């Protein structure tokens, strides 16, 4: 299997792609300072027995979340903990104001703060040192029993007293000298951590994990990587210096991209990255999968699409599902989707087909470096998957909520809005004290509102003794209605001048709660007065009278 790593370094963004046999399998994007892996001296803010958790101030915008299962029993230098620390209920282990050493295991996502643990882990190229537990482990990716036994024996002999080590995949075939060098290096790092924790005052950053390029060199650059291509001369030199310290044999595989064409375009990664952000992913057979993300979970739906099969329906469904599971796992890894994942396969009545598809899914997830669990395949064809999330996924990094639909993906239809506007205009005609009203709305809504003519509006004016002008305006949000008040029809024409200058008195969002209506900023009052002067009339009624009422209420 040909494996390559391509790295693009730009002023505000670093991207790394992993390609296997010409196919993009991983993409990592870093903007700003990463938090996962950092060690902080934090202060317990509050303890919640009902959640069996505590919130810890580590100096970020939001407090970090610490679950009871992530609290160790061993006390460390620099911590202010009671004798009960690590034993009993959460309320007996921690108290507000306590200073403890924690490590970030999951980046903040959305409205949630970072997740932290008191079990510290310091990774190097061949080993992970765990100073707070007494344990020896070997990566599950090293499959040979003889090699696993050899590495475990070496790890047992070199691990520090009352500490733990995990042998990483890169250590396969490596001798004791290299492993011992990693232990010595990590011990020196840990000694610096404890020294800073002893002298630091919470909340404080004690240890910062390396940035993306060094993390990729540490975690991914192994013997099975044929080449590592990077476009930054500075980072290229740092990588060579880093490899000289622990893996000089890999230096020849690192090359500097010197072409004028951007490196991601040169290797075809840019197009693949664009595909990784699409909602619909096509399969080679003509079927497709649809990936939808919600607050609680990610849902992946499988469809036959253009694929009609050659024999019978059962075989068509089976082949589509079989092809889909490989692409689904690839997309999960590529997009770094974490949390709960629900896969809706096409229903299969044949039990043998169901087992084959589930078996294929189990084989596919073995390529994932993250911790992933397949729960079961239900009778409805639903597969439940959980996957550990550490860093922000591709969607979180590269996209933001749509300001138009606020992340819902849907807005009210023009017909729904036209019906709502008609009801709203009737209400305003009945309850509003102004003698004239100007209503502005989206052109599509306007067209549907008057599809049968204006007779309903003229009747409404006659019944309520008001003059009402309704018009469409390009660029207005589909769900938004602007209403301007005036004392009479003549004054309404004056208000139209102000509306043309971009001024409003009331903004209605007909799909929002009342308290989500948009208010006019207080500092804009002078601009409204200036617009009135330009129009040639002092503001003694209509929009300005309404504004004064709003400001008077706000100031009292």
C-alpha positions in Angstrom: 0.0 0.0 0.0 1.6 3.3 -1.2 1.2 5.9 1.6 2.0 9.6 1.2 1.7 12.6 3.4 1.2 16.0 1.8 1.5 19.2 3.9 0.5 22.7 3.0 1.6 25.6 5.3 0.1 29.0 5.0 0.1 32.1 7.2 -3.2 31.4 9.0 -3.8 27.7 8.2 -1.9 24.4 8.1 -3.3 21.5 6.2 -2.0 17.9 6.0 -3.4 15.2 3.7 -2.7 11.4 4.0 -3.1 9.6 0.7 -3.2 5.8 0.3 -3.0 4.2 -3.2 -4.0 7.5 -4.7 -7.0 8.0 -2.5 -7.4 10.7 0.2 -8.0 9.0 3.5 -7.2 11.7 6.1 -7.2 15.5 6.1 -6.1 17.6 9.1 -6.7 21.3 9.3 -5.3 23.6 12.0 -6.1 27.2 12.5 -4.9 29.0 15.6 -3.6 27.2 18.7 -4.8 23.6 19.3 -5.9 22.7 22.8 -6.0 18.9 22.8 -3.0 17.4 24.6 -2.4 20.6 26.6 -1.9 20.3 30.4 -3.3 23.0 32.6 -3.3 23.7 36.3 -7.0 24.4 36.8 -9.3 25.5 39.6 -12.5 23.6 40.4 -15.4 26.0 39.9 -18.3 23.8 40.8 -19.1 20.2 41.6 -22.3 18.7 40.3 -23.2 15.4 42.1 -26.3 14.9 39.9 -24.0 14.8 36.8 -21.1 13.1 38.6 -18.9 15.8 37.1 -17.2 19.0 37.9 -16.4 22.2 35.9 -12.8 23.4 36.0 -11.5 26.8 35.1 -8.4 26.3 33.0 -8.2 29.9 31.7 -10.4 29.5 28.5 -13.7 31.2 27.6 -15.7 28.2 28.9 -15.0 26.0 31.8 -13.7 22.5 31.1 -15.8 19.4 31.9 -14.3 16.7 34.2 -16.2 13.5 34.7 -15.9 11.4 37.8 -14.3 8.5 35.8 -11.5 10.8 34.8 -10.3 11.5 38.3 -7.3 9.5 39.4 -6.4 8.5 42.9 -2.8 9.5 42.9 -1.9 13.1 44.1 0.6 15.1 42.1 3.0 17.9 43.1 1.4 21.4 43.0 -2.2 20.1 43.6 -4.4 21.3 46.4 -6.4 18.1 47.1 -7.9 16.4 50.1 -7.0 12.9 51.3 -10.3 11.7 49.7 -9.2 12.8 46.2 -9.9 9.9 43.8 -12.1 7.9 46.1 -15.9 7.9 46.7 -18.5 10.2 45.2 -17.6 13.2 43.1 -18.6 15.5 46.0 -16.2 13.7 48.3 -13.3 13.8 45.7 -13.4 17.5 44.7 -14.5 20.8 46.2 -14.8 24.3 44.6 -11.6 26.2 44.7 -9.3 23.1 44.5 -6.3 23.3 42.2 -5.7 20.2 40.1 -3.6 19.2 37.1 -5.7 18.3 34.0 -5.1 17.5 30.4 -7.4 18.3 27.5 -8.8 15.2 25.8 -11.4 16.8 23.6 -11.4 20.3 22.0 -14.3 22.7 22.7 -17.1 22.1 20.2 -20.0 24.4 19.6 -21.4 25.6 22.9 -19.5 22.9 24.9 -16.2 23.6 26.7 -13.2 21.3 26.5 -13.2 17.9 28.2 -10.4 17.2 30.5 -8.9 14.3 32.5 -6.5 14.0 35.4 -4.9 11.0 33.8 -1.9 12.6 32.0 -0.5 11.1 28.8 2.7 12.3 27.1 3.3 10.9 23.6 6.6 10.5 21.7 7.3 8.7 18.5 7.6 5.2 19.9 6.0 5.4 23.3 3.4 7.2 25.4 4.3 7.9 29.0 1.5 7.8 31.6 2.9 9.3 34.8 -0.2 8.8 36.9 -0.9 5.0 36.3 1.1 1.9 36.6 0.5 0.1 33.3 2.1 -1.5 30.2 0.3 -1.7 26.9 1.1 -2.4 23.3 -0.7 -0.9 20.3 -3.4 -3.2 18.9 -2.2 -2.4 15.4 0.9 -4.5 16.1 -0.6 -7.9 15.4 2.2 -10.4 15.7 2.2 -12.3 19.0 6.0 -12.7 19.1 6.6 -9.0 18.4 4.0 -7.9 20.9 5.6 -10.1 23.6 9.1 -8.7 22.8 7.9 -5.1 23.0 6.0 -5.7 26.2 9.1 -7.2 27.8 11.2 -4.2 26.8 8.5 -1.8 28.0 8.4 -3.6 31.4 12.2 -3.2 31.8 12.4 0.4 30.9 9.3 2.0 32.3 9.8 4.3 35.3 8.7 3.0 38.7 4.9 3.5 39.4 4.4 4.9 35.9 2.9 3.4 32.7 3.9 3.2 29.1 2.1 2.3 25.9 4.1 1.1 22.9 3.0 2.7 19.7 2.7 1.2 16.3 5.9 3.0 15.1 7.9 0.9 17.6 7.4 -2.4 15.6 10.8 -3.8 14.9 12.6 -1.1 17.0 15.2 -2.0 19.6 15.5 -1.2 23.3 17.9 1.7 22.8 15.4 3.8 20.8 12.6 3.0 23.2 14.7 3.9 26.2 15.6 7.2 24.5 11.9 8.0 24.3 11.3 7.2 27.9 14.2 9.5 29.0 12.9 12.3 26.8 9.3 12.0 28.2 10.6 11.9 31.8 12.4 15.1 31.3 9.2 16.7 29.9 7.2 15.4 32.9 9.8 16.8 35.3 9.3 20.2 33.7 5.6 19.9 34.0 5.7 19.1 37.7 8.1 21.9 38.3 5.8 24.4 36.6 2.8 23.0 38.3 4.5 23.5 41.7 5.2 27.1 41.1 2.2 28.1 38.9 -1.0 29.6 40.1 -4.3 28.3 38.6 -5.6 28.7 36.0 -2.4 28.3 34.0 -1.1 26.5 30.9 1.6 24.2 32.1 2.4 22.2 28.9 1.5 22.9 25.3 1.3 20.0 22.9 3.1 20.4 19.6 1.4 21.9 16.5 0.0 19.9 13.6 3.2 19.4 11.5 5.2 18.1 14.4 2.2 16.0 15.6 2.0 14.4 12.2 5.7 13.6 12.2 5.4 12.2 15.7 2.3 10.1 15.1 2.0 9.3 11.4 5.5 9.3 9.8 6.4 5.7 10.1 8.2 3.1 7.9 5.1 2.5 5.7 5.1 6.2 4.5 6.9 6.4 1.1 7.2 10.1 1.1 6.4 13.3 3.0 6.1 16.4 0.8 5.8 19.8 2.3 5.8 23.3 0.8 7.4 25.3 3.6 11.2 25.5 3.6 11.2 26.5 7.3 9.0 23.6 8.4 11.0 21.3 6.1 14.2 22.1 8.0 12.5 21.6 11.4 11.2 18.2 10.3 14.7 17.1 9.3 16.1 18.3 12.7 13.3 16.5 14.5 13.9 13.2 12.7 17.6 13.4 13.4 16.8 13.0 17.0 14.7 9.8 16.8 14.4 8.4 13.3 17.2 9.5 11.0 16.4 6.7 8.5 13.2 8.6 7.6 14.9 11.8 6.6 15.3 10.7 3.0 11.6 10.4 2.6 10.9 14.1 3.4 11.0 16.3 0.3 10.3 20.0 -0.3 7.8 21.0 -2.9 9.3 23.8 -5.1 6.8 24.0 -7.9 4.8 27.1 -8.7 1.5 25.2 -8.6 0.1 25.0 -5.0 0.9 21.7 -3.4 -2.7 20.6 -2.8 -3.6 21.4 -6.4 -0.6 19.6 -7.7 -1.5 16.4 -5.9 -5.2 16.7 -6.5 -6.1 17.1 -2.8 -8.0 20.4 -3.2 -10.7 18.8 -5.3 -11.0 15.9 -2.9 -11.3 18.3 0.0 -14.2 20.0 -1.7 -15.9 16.7 -2.1 -15.4 15.9 1.5 -17.6 18.9 2.4 -20.5 17.8 0.2 -23.7 16.4 1.7 -24.2 13.8 -1.0 -21.4 11.4 -1.9 -21.7 9.2 -5.0 -20.7 5.6 -5.2 -19.0 4.0 -8.2 -22.1 1.9 -8.9 -24.4 4.9 -9.1 -25.8 4.7 -5.6 -25.0 7.4 -3.1 -24.9 8.2 0.6 -26.2 11.4 2.3 -24.5 12.7 5.4 -26.5 15.0 7.7 -25.2 16.4 10.9 -27.4 17.4 13.9 -26.7 18.6 17.4 -27.1 15.1 18.9 -25.6 12.8 16.2 -24.6 12.4 12.6 -27.0 10.5 10.3 -25.8 8.7 7.1 -28.4 7.5 4.6 -27.7 4.9 1.9 -29.7 5.0 -1.4 -29.5 3.0 -4.7 -29.7 6.1 -6.7 -29.0 5.4 -10.4 -27.9 1.8 -9.7 -30.7 -0.7 -10.9 -28.7 -3.9 -10.5 -28.6 -6.9 -12.9 -30.4 -9.9 -11.2 -32.9 -9.2 -8.5 -33.8 -6.5 -5.9 -32.1 -8.3 -3.0 -28.8 -8.5 -4.8 -29.0 -4.8 -5.9 -29.6 -3.8 -2.3 -26.9 -6.0 -1.0 -24.3 -4.7 -3.5 -25.2 -1.1 -2.8 -24.9 -1.6 1.0 -21.6 -3.5 0.6 -20.1 -0.7 -1.5 -21.6 2.0 0.8 -20.0 0.7 4.1 -16.5 1.2 2.7 -17.3 4.7 1.5 -19.1 5.5 4.8 -16.0 4.6 6.9 -13.8 6.5 4.5 -16.0 9.6 4.9 -16.1 9.2 8.7 -12.3 9.1 8.9 -11.8 11.8 6.3 -14.2 14.2 7.9 -13.2 13.1 11.4 -16.8 12.7 12.4 -17.2 11.8 16.1 -19.8 11.1 18.7 -22.9 9.1 17.8 -23.3 8.1 14.1 -26.4 6.4 12.8 -26.2 4.7 9.4 -29.4 3.9 7.6 -28.7 1.1 5.3 -31.2 -0.1 2.7 -33.4 -2.8 4.3 -32.1 -6.3 3.8 -34.4 -9.3 4.4 -31.7 -11.9 3.7 -29.9 -12.7 7.0 -26.7 -13.8 5.3 -26.5 -10.4 3.5 -27.0 -8.6 6.7 -24.1 -10.5 8.3 -21.8 -9.9 5.3 -22.5 -6.2 5.4 -21.9 -5.9 9.1 -18.7 -8.0 8.7 -17.5 -5.7 5.9 -18.2 -2.6 8.1 -16.1 -4.2 11.0 -13.2 -4.8 8.6 -13.4 -1.3 7.2 -13.2 0.4 10.6 -9.9 -1.3 11.4 -8.2 1.3 9.3 -9.4 4.0 11.8 -6.8 5.2 14.3 -9.6 6.6 16.5 -11.5 4.5 19.0 -14.7 3.4 17.2 -17.4 0.9 18.3 -20.1 -0.7 16.1 -23.1 -1.4 18.3 -25.4 -3.4 16.1 -27.5 -3.7 12.9 -31.2 -3.5 13.8 -34.1 -5.1 11.9 -34.8 -1.7 10.3 -31.3 -1.6 8.8 -29.9 0.9 11.2 -26.3 0.7 12.4 -25.3 2.5 15.6 -21.6 3.6 15.7 -19.8 5.6 18.4 -16.4 7.3 17.6 -14.1 9.2 19.9 -13.8 12.8 19.0 -10.6 14.7 20.0 -10.2 17.6 17.6 -12.8 19.6 15.8 -14.1 17.8 12.8 -13.8 19.1 9.2 -17.3 20.5 9.2 -16.7 22.4 12.4 -13.4 23.8 11.2 -14.3 24.9 7.7 -18.0 25.8 8.0 -20.2 28.0 10.1 -23.9 28.2 10.6 -25.7 29.8 7.7 -26.8 33.3 8.7 -29.8 33.0 6.4 -31.4 29.9 7.9 -29.4 29.9 11.1 -28.1 26.4 10.5 -31.4 24.7 10.0 -30.9 24.1 6.3 -34.5 25.2 5.6 -36.6 28.3 5.7 -40.3 29.0 5.5 -41.7 28.7 1.9 -42.9 31.8 0.1 -46.5 30.5 0.2 -46.3 30.0 4.0 -44.9 33.5 4.4 -47.6 35.0 2.2 -50.3 33.5 4.4 -48.5 34.7 7.5 -48.0 38.2 6.2 -51.7 38.4 5.3 -52.7 37.5 8.8 -50.1 39.9 10.2 -51.3 42.8 8.0 -54.9 42.2 9.2 -53.7 42.3 12.8 -51.8 45.5 12.3 -54.7 47.1 10.5 -56.9 46.3 13.5 -54.6 47.1 16.4 -52.0 49.7 15.2 -52.8 53.3 15.9 -51.0 54.7 12.9 -53.3 55.9 10.0 -50.9 54.6 7.3 -48.6 51.6 7.1 -45.8 50.7 4.7 -45.1 47.0 4.5 -42.0 45.6 2.7 -41.4 42.0 2.1 -39.5 39.5 -0.2 -40.6 39.8 -3.9 -41.7 36.1 -4.0 -43.9 36.6 -1.0 -45.3 39.8 -2.5 -46.2 38.0 -5.8 -48.1 35.2 -3.9 -49.8 37.7 -1.6 -51.4 39.4 -4.6 -51.8 36.5 -6.9 -55.6 37.1 -6.9 -55.4 40.8 -7.0 -55.5 43.6 -4.4 -59.2 43.5 -3.6 -58.6 41.9 -0.1 -56.2 44.8 0.8 -58.6 47.5 -0.4 -61.4 45.9 1.6 -59.1 45.8 4.6 -58.3 49.6 4.2 -62.0 50.4 3.9 -63.0 48.4 7.0 -60.2 49.9 9.2 -59.9 53.4 7.8 -56.2 53.0 7.1 -53.9 53.4 4.1 -51.7 50.4 3.6 -48.9 50.1 1.1 -47.4 46.7 0.5 -44.4 46.3 -1.8 -41.7 43.8 -2.6 -38.0 44.6 -2.0 -35.0 42.8 -3.5 -32.5 41.6 -1.0 -34.9 41.3 1.9 -34.8 38.0 3.9 -37.6 35.6 2.9 -38.8 35.4 6.5 -38.6 39.1 7.2 -41.2 41.9 7.0 -40.5 45.6 7.5 -43.3 47.8 8.7 -43.1 51.6 8.7 -45.8 53.8 10.4 -47.1 57.2 9.4 -49.8 59.6 10.4 -51.5 59.6 7.0 -51.1 58.7 3.4 -49.2 61.9 2.6 -46.8 61.3 5.5 -46.3 57.8 4.3 -44.8 59.1 1.1 -42.4 61.0 3.3 -41.6 57.8 5.2 -40.9 56.1 1.9 -38.0 58.6 1.3 -36.6 57.5 4.7 -37.1 53.8 3.8 -35.2 54.4 0.6 -32.4 55.7 2.7 -32.3 52.4 4.5 -34.2 53.3 7.7 -36.7 51.1 9.5 -38.9 51.4 12.6 -40.1 47.8 13.1 -38.6 44.5 11.8 -40.7 41.4 12.0 -39.4 37.9 11.8 -42.5 35.8 11.3 -40.8 32.5 12.2 -39.1 33.9 15.4 -40.2 34.3 19.0 -41.2 37.9 19.9 -38.0 38.5 21.9 -36.0 37.7 18.8 -37.3 40.7 16.9 -34.6 43.1 15.8 -34.4 46.5 17.7 -33.0 49.7 16.4 -29.7 50.6 18.0 -29.8 53.6 20.3 -26.7 55.2 18.7 -28.5 55.3 15.3 -31.0 57.9 16.5 -29.0 60.9 15.1 -28.8 59.1 11.8 -32.6 58.9 11.7 -32.9 62.6 12.5 -30.4 63.4 9.7 -32.4 61.4 7.2 -35.5 63.4 8.2 -33.6 66.7 7.5 -32.6 65.4 4.1 -36.2 64.6 3.4 -37.2 68.2 4.2 -39.3 67.6 7.3 -38.8 67.5 11.0 -39.6 64.2 12.7 -42.7 64.9 14.7 -44.8 61.9 13.8 -44.6 58.5 12.1 -41.3 56.6 12.3 -39.6 59.2 14.5 -42.5 59.3 17.0 -42.3 55.5 17.2 -38.5 55.7 17.7 -38.8 58.2 20.5 -41.3 55.9 22.2 -38.9 53.0 21.8 -36.0 55.0 23.2 -38.1 56.5 26.1 -39.1 53.0 27.2 -35.5 51.8 26.9 -34.1 54.6 29.0 -36.7 54.4 31.8 
